[in-house]
Amino acid sequence: MKTCVIKVYSESKYPLPEYKTSGSAGMDIRANITEPLYMLSNKVYTIPTGLFIELPHGIEAQIRARSGLAVNHGISLVNGVGTIDSDYRGEIKIPMTNLLDKPYQLQAGERVAQIIFASYLQGEFFVVDNKEEMTTTLRGDGGFGHTGKS
């Protein structure tokens, strides 16, 4: 397993994220709030974490929903998966929403999302004059649901 050093500065009174098991891909991030927040249905909330990170070039941080919050309480990330670029130096904030029709009480210090570190490549487009210059495949332009249900 590869590791890399991530510089972190914390203004949070809660513990730094940590891996809970040896096989964990992500670390839980906590809400840096001082009192409970009542999350109403279909509203967007920006949850502060008090965390600032410096990523090495070529590494991104992905912010993902916690499955327990999503399944048990309908709490999800507004943007699905968030990306923190290596040159961002601001506070990590979590855009969240309540998908259910009942309020959810988010507690101070509650674990609200996961952070996962991944390497990436930057692409460079090579423009072709027509679609026929692209390699053909068996799949071709088969898109959504093209392989059927089962």
JONOR-V141699 format. One record per pair of residues at least 6 apart in sequence whose ideal C-beta (glycine too) atoms are under 7 Angstrom apart, sorted by sequence separation. I is the first residue (numbers start at 1). J is the second residue. D is the distance in Angstrom with one decimal. If there is no record, write none. Layout:
I | J | D
I | J | D
This chain:
10 | 16 | 6.1
39 | 45 | 5.8
55 | 61 | 6.1
69 | 75 | 4.1
70 | 76 | 5.3
98 | 104 | 5.2
128 | 134 | 6.5
8 | 16 | 6.5
19 | 27 | 5.6
37 | 45 | 6.8
53 | 61 | 6.5
84 | 92 | 6.6
18 | 27 | 5.6
17 | 27 | 3.5
17 | 28 | 5.9
65 | 76 | 5.3
17 | 29 | 5.3
65 | 77 | 4.8
63 | 77 | 6.8
33 | 48 | 6.9
14 | 30 | 4.3
31 | 47 | 5.0
32 | 48 | 4.8
79 | 95 | 5.8
96 | 112 | 6.6
32 | 49 | 5.2
64 | 81 | 5.4
77 | 94 | 6.9
78 | 95 | 4.1
12 | 30 | 6.7
14 | 32 | 6.5
32 | 50 | 3.6
63 | 81 | 6.8
77 | 95 | 6.2
78 | 96 | 6.5
94 | 112 | 5.4
30 | 49 | 6.7
62 | 81 | 5.6
63 | 82 | 3.7
77 | 96 | 6.1
78 | 97 | 5.1
94 | 113 | 4.8
12 | 32 | 4.3
29 | 49 | 5.2
62 | 82 | 6.9
76 | 96 | 7.0
62 | 83 | 6.1
63 | 84 | 6.8
75 | 96 | 6.1
76 | 97 | 5.9
29 | 51 | 6.8
60 | 83 | 5.5
61 | 84 | 3.9
75 | 98 | 5.9
76 | 99 | 5.6
60 | 84 | 6.4
74 | 98 | 5.9
60 | 85 | 6.3
74 | 99 | 4.0
60 | 86 | 6.7
74 | 100 | 3.4
59 | 86 | 5.9
73 | 100 | 6.9
58 | 86 | 7.0
55 | 84 | 7.0
57 | 86 | 5.2
75 | 104 | 5.8
56 | 86 | 6.5
55 | 86 | 4.2
63 | 94 | 6.3
73 | 104 | 5.2
44 | 78 | 5.4
54 | 89 | 6.8
39 | 75 | 6.9
77 | 113 | 6.7
12 | 49 | 6.4
52 | 89 | 6.5
12 | 50 | 3.1
26 | 64 | 6.4
28 | 66 | 6.7
52 | 90 | 6.9
11 | 50 | 4.1
12 | 51 | 6.3
52 | 91 | 5.7
53 | 92 | 6.8
10 | 50 | 5.8
51 | 91 | 6.8
10 | 51 | 5.7
50 | 91 | 6.8
51 | 92 | 4.7
49 | 91 | 6.7
8 | 51 | 6.3
9 | 52 | 4.4
48 | 91 | 6.3
49 | 92 | 4.7
8 | 52 | 7.0
49 | 93 | 6.6
8 | 53 | 5.2
48 | 93 | 5.6
49 | 94 | 6.5
66 | 111 | 6.2
7 | 53 | 6.6
47 | 93 | 6.4
66 | 112 | 6.8
6 | 53 | 5.6
7 | 54 | 3.9
46 | 93 | 5.0
47 | 94 | 4.3
66 | 113 | 6.1
65 | 113 | 6.3
66 | 114 | 6.0
6 | 55 | 6.2
46 | 95 | 5.7
47 | 96 | 5.6
64 | 113 | 6.4
63 | 113 | 5.2
64 | 114 | 4.8
44 | 95 | 6.4
45 | 96 | 5.0
4 | 56 | 5.6
63 | 115 | 6.0
64 | 116 | 6.3
44 | 97 | 5.4
43 | 97 | 6.6
61 | 115 | 5.4
62 | 116 | 4.5
4 | 59 | 5.9
42 | 97 | 7.0
43 | 98 | 6.6
61 | 117 | 5.7
62 | 118 | 6.1
41 | 98 | 5.4
40 | 98 | 6.4
59 | 117 | 5.7
60 | 118 | 5.7
39 | 98 | 4.3
41 | 100 | 6.4
41 | 101 | 5.2
59 | 119 | 5.8
60 | 120 | 5.3
58 | 119 | 5.5
58 | 120 | 6.6
29 | 92 | 6.8
40 | 103 | 5.4
39 | 103 | 6.2
29 | 94 | 6.8
38 | 103 | 5.0
39 | 104 | 4.5
47 | 112 | 5.5
38 | 105 | 5.7
39 | 106 | 5.6
36 | 105 | 5.1
37 | 106 | 4.4
36 | 106 | 6.5
36 | 107 | 5.6
36 | 108 | 6.6
35 | 108 | 6.1
34 | 108 | 5.8
31 | 106 | 5.9
33 | 108 | 4.9
31 | 108 | 6.6
31 | 109 | 6.5
30 | 109 | 5.1
31 | 110 | 5.2
30 | 110 | 6.5
30 | 111 | 5.5
31 | 112 | 4.9
29 | 111 | 6.9
30 | 112 | 6.7
28 | 111 | 3.9
29 | 112 | 6.2
29 | 113 | 5.0
29 | 114 | 6.9
28 | 114 | 5.9
29 | 115 | 5.5
27 | 114 | 6.6
26 | 114 | 3.4
27 | 115 | 5.4
26 | 115 | 6.0
26 | 116 | 4.4
25 | 116 | 5.5
14 | 109 | 4.6
17 | 115 | 5.9
6 | 117 | 6.7
4 | 117 | 6.8
